[in-house]
Amino acid sequence: MAAPVDTTDRLRHLRQLMASAKYNVAAYSEYVAACDERRPFISGFDGSAGCAVITLDAASMFTDGRYFLQARQQMDDNWTLMKRGLPGVPTWQEYLTDHLPAGTRVGIDPTLLSAEEGASLKKALNVRGNGDLVAIEENLVDIVWGSQRPPRPQDKVFIHDVKYAGESHTDKITRVRAGLERLDTDGLVVVALDEIAWLFNLRGSDIDYNPVFFAYALVTKTDVTLYIDDAKLDGSVRSHLQGVKTRPYSAIFGELDALSATLVQEKRRLLAGQNASWALVKALGEANVKVDKSPINMLKSLKNPTELDGMRQCHIRDGAAMANYFGWLEHELLFNGGHLRLSEVDVADKLEELRRAQEHCVGLSFDTISSVGPNGAIIHYSPKRGSDALLDVNKMYLCDSGGQYLDGTTDVTRTYHFGTPTAWERECFTRVLKGHIALDRAVFPAGTSGYALDPLARLPLWELGLDYRHGTGHGVGSFLNVHEGPQGVGMRMNYLSAGFQHGMTITNEPGYYEDGGFGIRIENTCLVVKTETKFDYTGGAGGYLTFEPVTMVPIQKKLIQSGLLSEGEKKWLDDYHQKVWDKVSPLLEEGSLGYEWLKRETSPI
């Protein structure tokens, strides 16, 4: 991994701004959206989750267990790593309210903090004695970044054809309005970019790996308005959006402010999704808006038959790319001098090339995690050319990757060893596999939460006193974000209120990581589907569900201690491998490296 960025001058400039009479704030908190990489700029840490809190004499980075190693390696000595979730470590909110002097003015960009968090933090600071949360209209990190800050993308958006979407955008709008009627609200402010893309059957390229675009939307009983820069729309998209008003992206705050008076006069309220920013709610007026779950989030998570079939088909093609990749990689390492010659980035680039060759592939769904040996223990490791490790047949190799296809989104992790694994590596791998199988085979009543199912995947590790510091599963979009809610499998309390329903997607990805040693993760993307049971204790109220894995990539048998598997687990593995062979082999050239590799790796255990 590259040397840490020297942030001394950047922090000095930021603190000068904080102390100036114009701003007069003693803490500046940057709760960053992925689209604007201010946190990586000011700190050097580019993991996907984290919050930087900078005071006049300290700089603290709050992140979770997925990024402890990465954050420590990427940040210099100006920063203190706050390991969220460990005993005695406050959250960033607790740090601001309980660990800073009374009367502290905390400055924040109101467009980057949710209204819910803003209200709660402001109240807590006020209670502590004259402290306050201050909206800074000019983002101070942007001022420090200056002319080096990249411009906001202006790429064209494009239509997501109904033959992939399975439903027209006009029908989706009708369903959203019906939901608003049930919620007794007069309109919805849509702020989540994937919700906007889903609603209008449009896609974009403003954010790497996520086919979304910068926009807001307002849906009322009579009108639909899309706030998007005019330069992003061509004639075909304008025709597609007939009946939808379009307004400039930046007009949203002024128009909501103007609308607030009408809402007060007519005693009406709008609904805004839970991610609505503090700035947006301030513009509408807190009394005029209810911040709650967006109905679109659930509608989007329930895939229609066209989307479900698309997810199955794109994963078969993705499996062909993975077979070609691992067949090539094994040959290069063992027979073509690739051992200690090919780097993590070299092989990740080859995988991208093979994936892009598949029909309907648009690109990657996230930056490939290609990690050897100790780097595999960095849960969301992202190799950088020049500082990446060389592949070594004597070390474990973890590859977490995915593709964006017109008919779906893929996410798959496999861990392989191209030499001779140790007995300990095999036991750890087998216990991760047992957890994966246990979750995959689960049968449960509709509405069961991922919080309740999570222990199934961890129990084989818990039996040895082992665990992993990440969730076990997340939803996956349909040619949308690779991480999608509201469903998930893990120990987060919010999963309690997001029970599984037929048509959802979920990943199954338990793991195990030894710092300085190796990492193991086995991940399949699955569909949540109805299943038949002998009895129905629910009395017909939703019935029972299970998981249908759509990822079609073999799980390495060399890493399995077969004596730890039950006969039922062995049958699961053989059945899964037979399905992989049946689905993927027709797409491979007979006799090719990928074909022969797949044939061997899917043979019975």
Secondary structure, DSSP 8 states (H G I E B T S, - for coil): -------HHHHHHHHHHHHSTTT--SEEEEE--TTS-HHHHHHS---SS-EEEEESS-EEEEE-GGGHHHHHHHS-TT-EEEETTSTT---HHHHHHHSS-TT-EEEE-TTSSBHHHHHHHHHHHHHTTS-EEEE-SS-HHHHHHGGGS--------EE--HHHHSS-HHHHHHHHHHHHHHTT-SEEEE--HHHHHHHHTEE--SBTTB---S-EEEEESS-EEEE--GGG--HHHHHHTTT-EEE-GGGHHHHHHHHHHHHHHHT--EEE-TT-BHHHHHHH-GGGEEE---HHHHHHHS--HHHHHHHHHHHHHHHHHHHHHHHHHHHHHHHSS-TTTSBHHHHHHHHHHHHHTSTTEEEESS--EEEEGGGGGSTT----TTT--B--TTSEEEEEE-EEETTEE--EEEEEESS---HHHHHHHHHHHHHHHHHHT--EETT--HHHHHHHHHHHHHTTT---SS-SEEE--SSS-SSEEEEEESS-GGGGG----TT-EEEE--EEEETTTEEEE-BEEEEEEEE--S--TTTTSS-EEEEEE-------GGG--GGGS-HHHHHHHHHHHHHHHHHHGGGS-TTSHHHHHHHHHTS--
